[in-house]
Amino acid sequence: MLGKVLSRMSRVSFCSPSSSDRYYTRRKRDSRPGRNSRIILSIFFFVTLIAGIGLHVIPIPKIYAQTPGSSSSEDNVCTAEEQAENVCTPEDDLSPEENVCTAEEQAENVCIPKQSDLTCEGNLAEEIKGARTTLNEAYKNSENFIKLQMANGQIKKFPTSNLYWFAKLYDYTTFLEIEKLKTVEHPAMVAHFIPIFFGLYKQAVDSYLKQDNSKIPDLWMRHFKTSGSGKITLSGAENSITTGAVAHIQGDMPQAFVLAYKSFTNKYCPANPPPLEYFRSAFFSPAALKVFPESQATMFTEISRVMHTKAPFSPSIETGQLGLGIGAKYFGLSMDTVFKWREDAWNQAKMELGK
């Protein structure tokens, strides 16, 4: 098409040369290329024009594979807008052959899912095995501080020291946490946390029973010293639960949060771990916190049972439980105090993790 246009243009006379110019015009016409030559030149010009334009086209940036997600969720992908913003952009001053992304640029220019898109749920069926093992260990630990004795014509369990109270509270709390796993968010994380948290307490108890006090943290040492001896009394139970809670929540819980977060995310989502705050609802939602007042109520029943066993003329278990329930806010720790300590432990863990 371009050749025909050029050919027609060559035939059009835009003005009539004067007589003095006829010789020059004739020579000029005689020197023009033939029809075939004009066609060849036109094709060459057209090809050159297209090739020239092609050399100046800006290369389309490559979109590299997005960072692998931590779960199979279809939501954990990058949007078209995110892909457009997270590409390896070639430099303008390079030749077309050199204008490609290096391996380093490819690694740095990937589509990173937003934090709100990250998920890390883990495997509850696997993690609950460790939690159940912990429950069995917590029960055995409480039995270390029990003896059998006759009371009211029956053989009943009776504490050998006030250390029993916190140990038994731990047993009840662990049972309720496992029982309510399916009512909380991120249940696999909670199940993963249970043996880690208990392990810190058990390590201190074992060191105490072995009389290896050098390995016992100060807060736990206070608990063992004040509750390891003395008569079994209501005030002894109060002190045991209070000092045990202080040592475990204020002393152990920040470390347990950090250890559980690192091991859980390394196991299930090492490529894209969400921040610690992602798991907050697992430990602080109403469903999660409901465990503790229920555990406290169960503990009041146990205290009433023991005191009934101790004194032949003590009131019934039901009456004792009612009295302890009325005085719950004066007994040891309030739930608000416990929840505040847990909040402080969580914030300490966030600071350590920088998340």
C-alpha positions in Angstrom: 0.0 0.0 0.0 2.8 2.4 0.9 4.6 1.6 -2.3 1.5 2.5 -4.4 1.1 5.8 -2.7 4.8 6.7 -3.2 4.5 5.6 -6.9 1.4 7.9 -7.5 3.1 10.8 -5.8 6.1 10.4 -8.1 3.8 10.8 -11.2 2.1 14.0 -10.1 3.6 17.2 -11.4 3.2 20.0 -8.9 4.3 22.8 -11.3 5.4 23.1 -15.0 9.1 23.8 -15.4 10.2 26.7 -17.5 12.0 26.2 -20.7 15.3 26.8 -19.0 14.6 24.0 -16.6 13.5 21.4 -19.1 16.9 20.0 -19.7 17.4 19.6 -15.9 14.0 18.1 -15.5 14.6 15.6 -18.3 17.9 14.6 -16.8 16.3 14.2 -13.4 13.5 12.0 -14.8 16.0 9.9 -16.7 17.9 9.4 -13.5 14.8 8.2 -11.5 14.6 4.5 -10.6 12.3 2.2 -12.5 9.0 0.8 -11.2 10.5 -2.3 -9.7 13.2 -0.3 -7.9 10.6 2.0 -6.4 8.7 -1.0 -5.0 11.8 -2.5 -3.5 12.7 0.8 -1.9 9.2 1.3 -0.5 9.2 -2.2 1.1 12.7 -1.5 2.6 11.5 1.8 4.0 8.4 0.2 5.5 10.3 -2.6 7.2 12.9 -0.2 8.5 10.2 2.0 10.0 8.5 -0.9 11.8 11.8 -2.2 13.1 12.7 1.3 14.4 9.5 1.6 16.3 10.0 -1.8 17.8 13.3 -0.8 19.2 11.8 2.0 21.1 8.9 0.1 22.7 9.2 0.1 26.5 9.5 -3.5 27.7 6.6 -4.8 29.7 7.8 -5.4 33.3 7.8 -9.0 34.5 5.6 -10.0 37.3 7.3 -12.6 39.4 5.9 -15.4 41.4 4.3 -14.2 44.7 5.8 -15.2 48.0 4.3 -18.6 48.9 1.3 -18.3 51.2 1.2 -19.9 54.7 -2.1 -21.7 54.0 -4.2 -23.0 51.2 -6.7 -20.2 51.6 -7.7 -18.7 48.3 -7.8 -15.3 50.0 -4.1 -15.3 50.6 -3.2 -14.1 47.1 -2.2 -10.7 45.7 -4.7 -8.6 43.8 -4.1 -7.3 40.3 -3.3 -3.9 41.9 -0.8 -5.4 44.3 0.9 -7.3 41.5 1.2 -4.1 39.4 2.9 -2.4 42.4 5.2 -5.2 43.2 7.1 -5.9 40.0 10.7 -5.8 39.0 11.0 -2.6 36.9 13.9 -2.5 34.4 16.1 0.5 34.3 15.6 3.0 31.5 19.3 3.6 30.5 19.9 -0.1 29.6 19.9 -1.6 26.1 16.9 -3.9 25.3 19.2 -6.9 25.7 20.4 -5.8 29.1 17.1 -4.4 30.3 16.1 -7.4 32.5 15.8 -8.0 36.2 18.7 -9.6 38.1 18.2 -12.5 40.5 18.5 -10.1 43.4 15.9 -7.8 42.0 13.6 -10.8 41.4 13.9 -11.7 45.1 13.2 -8.2 46.2 10.4 -7.4 43.8 7.7 -9.9 44.7 4.1 -9.6 45.5 3.8 -9.7 49.3 0.4 -10.4 50.6 -0.9 -7.9 53.1 -0.8 -8.8 56.8 -4.6 -8.9 56.9 -4.4 -11.7 54.2 -1.9 -13.8 56.1 -3.2 -16.9 57.9 -1.5 -19.5 60.1 -4.0 -21.9 61.6 -1.9 -25.0 62.1 -3.1 -28.5 62.7 -5.4 -29.0 65.7 -5.5 -32.7 65.4 -1.8 -32.8 65.8 -1.4 -30.1 68.5 -4.1 -31.5 70.7 -2.1 -34.6 71.3 0.5 -32.6 73.2 -2.2 -30.7 75.1 -3.7 -34.0 76.3 -0.3 -35.3 77.3 0.1 -32.1 79.3 -3.2 -32.6 81.1 -2.1 -36.1 82.2 1.2 -34.6 83.5 -0.6 -31.8 85.3 -2.8 -34.4 87.1 0.2 -36.5 88.1 1.9 -33.3 89.3 -1.0 -32.5 91.6 -0.9 -36.1 93.0 2.7 -35.5 94.2 1.2 -33.4 97.0 -1.6 -35.8 98.0 -1.8 -38.6 100.6 -4.6 -40.9 101.5 -6.2 -40.8 105.0 -9.3 -41.9 106.8 -12.0 -39.3 107.2 -15.6 -39.9 108.4 -15.2 -43.6 107.9 -13.9 -43.3 104.4 -10.4 -43.2 102.7 -10.0 -39.8 101.1 -7.3 -37.7 99.4 -5.7 -35.0 101.5 -3.0 -32.5 100.6 0.5 -33.1 102.1 1.4 -29.4 101.6 -0.2 -26.2 100.4 1.6 -26.6 97.1 -1.2 -28.9 96.2 -3.7 -26.0 95.7 -1.9 -24.3 92.7 -1.0 -27.7 91.2 -4.7 -28.7 91.4 -5.8 -25.4 90.0 -3.4 -26.0 87.0 -5.0 -29.4 86.5 -8.5 -28.0 86.4 -7.5 -25.1 84.1 -5.8 -27.3 81.6 -8.8 -29.6 81.4 -11.2 -26.7 80.7 -8.8 -25.1 78.1 -8.8 -28.4 76.2 -12.5 -28.9 76.6 -13.2 -25.5 75.1 -10.7 -25.5 72.3 -13.3 -25.6 69.6 -15.0 -22.5 71.0 -12.0 -20.2 70.5 -10.2 -18.8 67.5 -6.9 -20.3 66.5 -7.4 -23.5 68.6 -4.3 -25.2 67.3 -2.2 -22.3 68.6 -3.8 -22.6 72.0 -3.2 -26.4 72.0 0.4 -25.7 71.0 0.8 -23.2 73.8 -0.4 -25.4 76.6 2.6 -27.8 76.9 5.1 -24.9 76.4 3.5 -22.9 79.3 3.2 -25.9 81.6 6.7 -27.0 80.8 8.1 -23.8 82.5 6.1 -24.6 85.7 7.0 -28.3 85.6 10.7 -27.5 85.3 10.6 -25.4 88.4 8.6 -28.0 90.3 11.0 -30.8 89.4 14.0 -28.7 90.4 12.3 -28.1 93.8 11.5 -31.7 94.4 15.1 -32.6 93.5 16.3 -29.8 95.8 18.1 -28.2 92.9 17.3 -24.6 93.9 19.9 -23.0 91.6 17.7 -23.6 88.6 14.5 -22.1 90.2 13.5 -18.5 89.3 13.0 -16.2 92.3 9.2 -15.9 91.9 8.8 -19.7 92.0 11.2 -20.0 94.9 8.9 -17.7 96.9 6.0 -19.9 96.0 7.8 -23.1 97.1 9.1 -21.6 100.3 5.8 -20.1 101.5 3.6 -23.0 100.4 5.9 -26.0 100.8 5.4 -26.2 104.6 2.8 -25.3 107.2 -0.6 -26.6 108.0 -3.3 -27.1 105.4 -5.5 -24.1 105.9 -7.7 -21.7 103.9 -5.1 -19.0 104.1 -2.5 -21.5 103.0 -4.6 -22.3 99.9 -5.0 -18.6 99.2 -1.2 -18.0 99.4 -0.5 -21.0 97.3 -2.8 -19.9 94.5 -1.7 -16.2 94.7 2.1 -16.9 94.7 1.7 -19.6 92.0 -0.2 -17.3 89.7 2.3 -14.5 90.2 5.2 -16.8 89.3 3.5 -18.4 86.3 1.8 -15.4 84.8 4.2 -12.6 85.6 7.3 -14.7 85.4 6.6 -17.5 82.8 3.9 -16.2 80.5 5.8 -13.6 78.5 8.5 -16.2 77.7 5.8 -18.8 76.9 4.1 -16.5 74.4 7.4 -15.9 72.6 8.4 -19.6 72.5 5.0 -20.7 71.3 4.8 -18.0 68.6 8.2 -18.8 67.2 7.8 -22.6 67.2 4.2 -22.4 65.9 5.0 -20.0 63.0 8.2 -21.8 62.1 6.2 -25.1 61.9 3.2 -23.9 60.0 3.9 -20.6 58.2 7.7 -19.9 58.1 7.5 -17.9 54.8 4.8 -15.4 55.8 4.4 -15.5 59.6 1.6 -13.1 60.8 2.4 -10.8 63.8 1.8 -12.0 67.3 -1.3 -9.9 67.5 -2.9 -12.1 64.9 -3.3 -14.8 67.7 -4.6 -12.4 70.3 -8.2 -13.5 70.2 -7.1 -17.1 71.0 -6.1 -15.9 74.5 -8.2 -12.8 75.2 -11.6 -13.4 73.6 -14.5 -13.8 76.0 -14.6 -17.5 75.1 -11.0 -17.9 76.0 -11.2 -15.9 79.3 -14.3 -17.8 80.4 -12.0 -20.7 81.4 -10.6 -18.9 84.4 -13.7 -18.1 86.5 -15.0 -21.6 85.8 -11.7 -23.1 87.0 -11.8 -20.8 90.0 -15.3 -22.1 90.9 -14.2 -25.7 90.5 -11.3 -24.9 92.8 -13.6 -23.6 95.5 -15.4 -26.9 95.4 -12.1 -28.7 95.9 -11.2 -26.5 98.8 -14.5 -27.1 100.4 -14.1 -30.9 100.0 -10.6 -30.9 101.6 -11.7 -28.7 104.5 -14.8 -31.0 105.0 -12.4 -34.0 105.0 -10.1 -32.3 107.5 -12.8 -31.4 110.1 -15.4 -34.0 111.2 -17.8 -31.4 112.2 -17.4 -29.0 109.2 -20.4 -28.0 107.1 -21.4 -29.9 103.9 -19.5 -29.5 100.7 -22.4 -27.5 99.2 -22.5 -25.1 102.1 -18.8 -24.6 102.1 -18.8 -24.0 98.3 -21.5 -21.3 98.8 -19.5 -19.6 101.5 -16.3 -19.6 99.3 -18.3 -18.4 96.3 -19.6 -15.4 98.3 -16.1 -14.6 99.4 -14.5 -15.2 96.0 -13.6 -11.6 95.4 -11.6 -11.6 98.7 -9.9 -14.9 98.0 -6.5 -14.6 96.5 -6.8 -12.9 93.2 -9.7 -11.3 91.4 -10.2 -12.2 87.8 -9.6 -8.6 86.7 -6.1 -8.8 88.3 -5.4 -12.1 86.5 -6.5 -10.7 83.2 -4.4 -7.5 83.7 -1.3 -9.7 84.3 -2.0 -11.7 81.1 -2.3 -8.4 79.2 1.0 -7.3 80.5 2.6 -10.6 79.6 1.3 -10.3 76.1 2.7 -6.8 75.7 6.1 -7.9 77.0 6.1 -10.7 74.4 5.2 -8.3 71.6 8.1 -6.0 72.6 10.5 -8.9 72.6 9.4 -10.1 69.2 9.1 -6.6 67.8 5.7 -7.6 66.4 
